[in-house]
């Protein structure tokens, strides 16, 4: 396997892992986190970095797996 093929395979594996973990970024501090790391305070989701409940944007839409800017909460 060539170096380019190896790099593509690694990038694809990282993308699949990030999609599966529901990687997102905080709209307040732009810190990245996955759903498993979110903080729940009084039933409201908060960023684990800045503790804001402002919201997040997912990098990859759960419905179809591609980058999608409309996947906001």
N, CA, C and O of each residue as an XYZ file, in Angstrom:
292
protein
N       0.849     -1.175      0.000
C       0.000      0.000      0.000
C       0.896      1.240      0.000
O       1.879      1.317      0.738
N       0.537      2.195     -0.836
C       1.349      3.406     -0.932
C       1.105      4.313      0.269
O       0.141      4.132      1.012
N       1.983      5.281      0.448
C       1.823      6.242      1.548
C       0.535      7.037      1.404
O      -0.126      7.337      2.398
N       0.174      7.380      0.170
C      -1.064      8.125     -0.069
C      -2.289      7.286      0.316
O      -3.226      7.791      0.935
N      -2.273      6.008     -0.056
C      -3.381      5.123      0.305
C      -3.475      4.952      1.819
O      -4.576      4.914      2.370
N      -2.354      4.851      2.480
C      -2.341      4.730      3.937
C      -2.888      5.990      4.593
O      -3.653      5.911      5.554
N      -2.501      7.149      4.078
C      -2.993      8.418      4.620
C      -4.504      8.537      4.419
O      -5.217      8.984      5.317
N      -4.989      8.140      3.250
C      -6.437      8.177      2.980
C      -7.186      7.244      3.930
O      -8.222      7.614      4.482
N      -6.666      6.054      4.114
C      -7.317      5.076      4.995
C      -7.346      5.587      6.429
O      -8.351      5.425      7.122
N      -6.262      6.200      6.882
C      -6.211      6.739      8.238
C      -7.197      7.894      8.396
O      -7.899      7.975      9.404
N      -7.254      8.784      7.415
C      -8.180      9.912      7.454
C      -9.622      9.419      7.478
O     -10.450      9.939      8.226
N      -9.915      8.422      6.664
C     -11.269      7.871      6.633
C     -11.629      7.232      7.973
O     -12.752      7.386      8.455
N     -10.684      6.522      8.567
C     -10.932      5.881      9.873
C     -11.195      6.951     10.935
O     -12.091      6.779     11.761
N     -10.434      8.055     10.933
C     -10.649      9.146     11.884
C     -12.022      9.777     11.684
O     -12.705     10.109     12.652
N     -12.425      9.943     10.416
C     -13.739     10.501     10.106
C     -14.851      9.601     10.634
O     -15.808     10.083     11.240
N     -14.728      8.307     10.408
C     -15.745      7.363     10.886
C     -15.811      7.374     12.407
O     -16.902      7.356     12.977
N     -14.665      7.404     13.068
C     -14.641      7.448     14.536
C     -15.289      8.731     15.059
O     -16.066      8.687     16.013
N     -14.973      9.880     14.435
C     -15.538     11.155     14.865
C     -17.050     11.179     14.641
O     -17.793     11.696     15.475
N     -17.503     10.628     13.531
C     -18.935     10.567     13.243
C     -19.631      9.681     14.267
O     -20.677     10.047     14.805
N     -19.055      8.525     14.533
C     -19.648      7.596     15.487
C     -19.716      8.171     16.892
O     -20.662      7.895     17.631
N     -18.723      8.966     17.267
C     -18.695      9.585     18.597
C     -19.521     10.867     18.655
O     -19.686     11.446     19.728
N     -20.047     11.320     17.502
C     -20.827     12.560     17.401
C     -19.994     13.766     17.817
O     -20.382     14.536     18.695
N     -18.840     13.915     17.169
C     -17.933     15.028     17.424
C     -18.605     16.346     17.061
O     -19.193     16.477     15.987
N     -18.514     17.315     17.955
C     -19.133     18.620     17.746
C     -18.222     19.689     18.311
O     -17.232     19.398     18.983
N     -18.574     20.932     18.025
C     -17.850     22.041     18.655
C     -18.853     22.970     19.311
O     -19.979     23.142     18.844
N     -18.410     23.559     20.402
C     -19.234     24.469     21.192
C     -19.362     25.797     20.476
O     -18.372     26.348     19.996
N     -20.579     26.312     20.402
C     -20.803     27.593     19.755
C     -20.326     28.768     20.605
O     -20.219     29.889     20.107
N     -20.040     28.521     21.874
C     -19.554     29.576     22.775
C     -18.027     29.668     22.755
O     -17.473     30.741     22.513
N     -17.345     28.540     23.011
C     -15.877     28.577     23.144
C     -15.143     27.900     21.984
O     -13.914     27.949     21.925
N     -15.877     27.267     21.060
C     -15.316     26.539     19.918
C     -14.486     25.335     20.343
O     -13.701     24.821     19.546
N     -14.644     24.876     21.580
C     -13.983     23.656     22.021
C     -14.689     22.441     21.439
O     -15.914     22.427     21.323
N     -13.926     21.434     21.077
C     -14.501     20.205     20.532
C     -14.798     19.224     21.655
O     -14.047     19.112     22.624
N     -15.909     18.518     21.499
C     -16.224     17.439     22.437
C     -17.219     16.477     21.807
O     -17.890     16.806     20.828
N     -17.302     15.292     22.380
C     -18.238     14.283     21.906
C     -19.411     14.207     22.872
O     -19.331     14.690     24.002
N     -20.495     13.600     22.422
C     -21.699     13.515     23.252
C     -21.423     12.859     24.602
O     -22.023     13.231     25.610
N     -20.523     11.891     24.622
C     -20.226     11.191     25.872
C     -19.581     12.103     26.911
O     -19.631     11.807     28.105
N     -18.973     13.216     26.470
C     -18.289     14.139     27.385
C     -19.145     15.316     27.837
O     -18.725     16.086     28.701
N     -20.326     15.465     27.272
C     -21.162     16.625     27.618
C     -21.539     16.594     29.099
O     -21.623     15.529     29.711
N     -21.758     17.762     29.650
C     -22.198     17.890     31.038
C     -23.700     18.100     31.054
O     -24.228     18.893     30.274
N     -24.382     17.403     31.926
C     -25.816     17.610     32.104
C     -26.020     18.264     33.468
O     -25.708     17.676     34.503
N     -26.544     19.477     33.455
C     -26.804     20.231     34.683
C     -28.277     20.598     34.685
O     -28.743     21.334     33.815
N     -29.006     20.086     35.660
C     -30.453     20.323     35.761
C     -31.174     19.953     34.471
O     -32.097     20.650     34.049
N     -30.756     18.862     33.849
C     -31.405     18.375     32.640
C     -31.054     19.141     31.373
O     -31.655     18.907     30.325
N     -30.088     20.055     31.455
C     -29.676     20.854     30.301
C     -28.238     20.495     29.939
O     -27.375     20.378     30.809
N     -27.996     20.324     28.642
C     -26.655     19.979     28.162
C     -25.738     21.190     28.216
O     -26.126     22.286     27.811
N     -24.508     20.994     28.721
C     -23.503     22.054     28.807
C     -22.190     21.565     28.211
O     -21.897     20.369     28.215
N     -21.413     22.501     27.704
C     -20.081     22.204     27.174
C     -19.165     21.785     28.326
O     -19.163     22.441     29.368
N     -18.391     20.716     28.166
C     -17.484     20.304     29.236
C     -16.287     21.240     29.409
O     -15.601     21.180     30.429
N     -16.028     22.107     28.421
C     -14.886     23.016     28.494
C     -15.232     24.333     29.180
O     -14.575     24.736     30.140
N     -16.275     25.000     28.675
C     -16.599     26.337     29.191
C     -17.845     26.342     30.070
O     -18.198     27.372     30.645
N     -18.509     25.197     30.175
C     -19.721     25.035     31.005
C     -20.911     25.830     30.471
O     -21.886     26.030     31.195
N     -20.851     26.287     29.218
C     -21.939     27.048     28.618
C     -23.034     26.108     28.123
O     -22.757     24.980     27.715
N     -24.265     26.575     28.161
C     -25.376     25.814     27.589
C     -25.865     26.464     26.290
O     -26.988     26.214     25.851
N     -25.020     27.293     25.683
C     -25.382     28.027     24.474
C     -25.710     27.097     23.311
O     -26.596     27.411     22.516
N     -25.026     25.970     23.188
C     -25.301     25.013     22.129
C     -24.044     24.527     21.442
O     -22.933     24.944     21.768
N     -24.241     23.641     20.489
C     -23.118     23.077     19.750
C     -23.550     22.813     18.321
O     -24.742     22.769     18.018
N     -22.579     22.638     17.452
C     -22.815     22.256     16.068
C     -22.032     20.987     15.811
O     -20.846     20.902     16.126
N     -22.699     20.004     15.239
C     -22.025     18.755     14.893
C     -21.235     18.928     13.603
O     -21.658     19.636     12.690
N     -20.089     18.274     13.544
C     -19.304     18.277     12.309
C     -19.953     17.395     11.244
O     -19.910     17.718     10.057
N     -20.549     16.289     11.665
C     -21.107     15.320     10.736
C     -22.546     15.017     11.127
O     -22.830     14.687     12.279
N     -23.440     15.130     10.175
C     -24.854     14.884     10.426
C     -25.088     13.404     10.714
O     -24.600     12.540      9.986
N     -25.830     13.116     11.771
C     -26.139     11.732     12.139
C     -26.983     11.058     11.064
O     -26.868      9.848     10.869
N     -27.820     11.802     10.372
C     -28.735     11.219      9.398
C     -28.025     10.647      8.174
O     -28.411      9.596      7.664
N     -26.974     11.348      7.699
C     -26.326     10.858      6.482
C     -24.814     10.842      6.525
O     -24.180     10.431      5.553
N     -24.225     11.272      7.610
C     -22.790     11.107      7.797
C     -21.900     12.131      7.149
O     -20.693     12.125      7.390
N     -22.440     13.006      6.339
C     -21.588     13.980      5.673
C     -21.531     15.267      6.482
O     -22.389     15.500      7.334
N     -20.532     16.103      6.226
C     -20.504     17.410      6.905
C     -21.797     18.169      6.601
O     -22.238     18.221      5.453
N     -22.397     18.753      7.631
C     -23.682     19.412      7.440
C     -23.801     20.561      8.433
O     -23.887     20.327      9.639
N     -23.806     21.795      7.944
C     -23.885     22.964      8.806
C     -25.266     23.165      9.424
O     -25.420     24.001     10.314
N     -26.273     22.415      8.972
C     -27.618     22.569      9.511
C     -27.858     21.697     10.742
O     -28.976     21.657     11.254
N     -26.849     21.011     11.216
C     -27.011     20.111     12.364
C     -26.720     20.858     13.654
O     -25.750     20.543     14.344
N     -27.529     21.828     13.986
C     -27.347     22.614     15.195
C     -28.422     22.255     16.214
O     -29.527     21.844     15.859
N     -28.077     22.419     17.469
C     -29.037     22.308     18.548
C     -28.966     23.587     19.323
O     -29.689     23.754     20.305
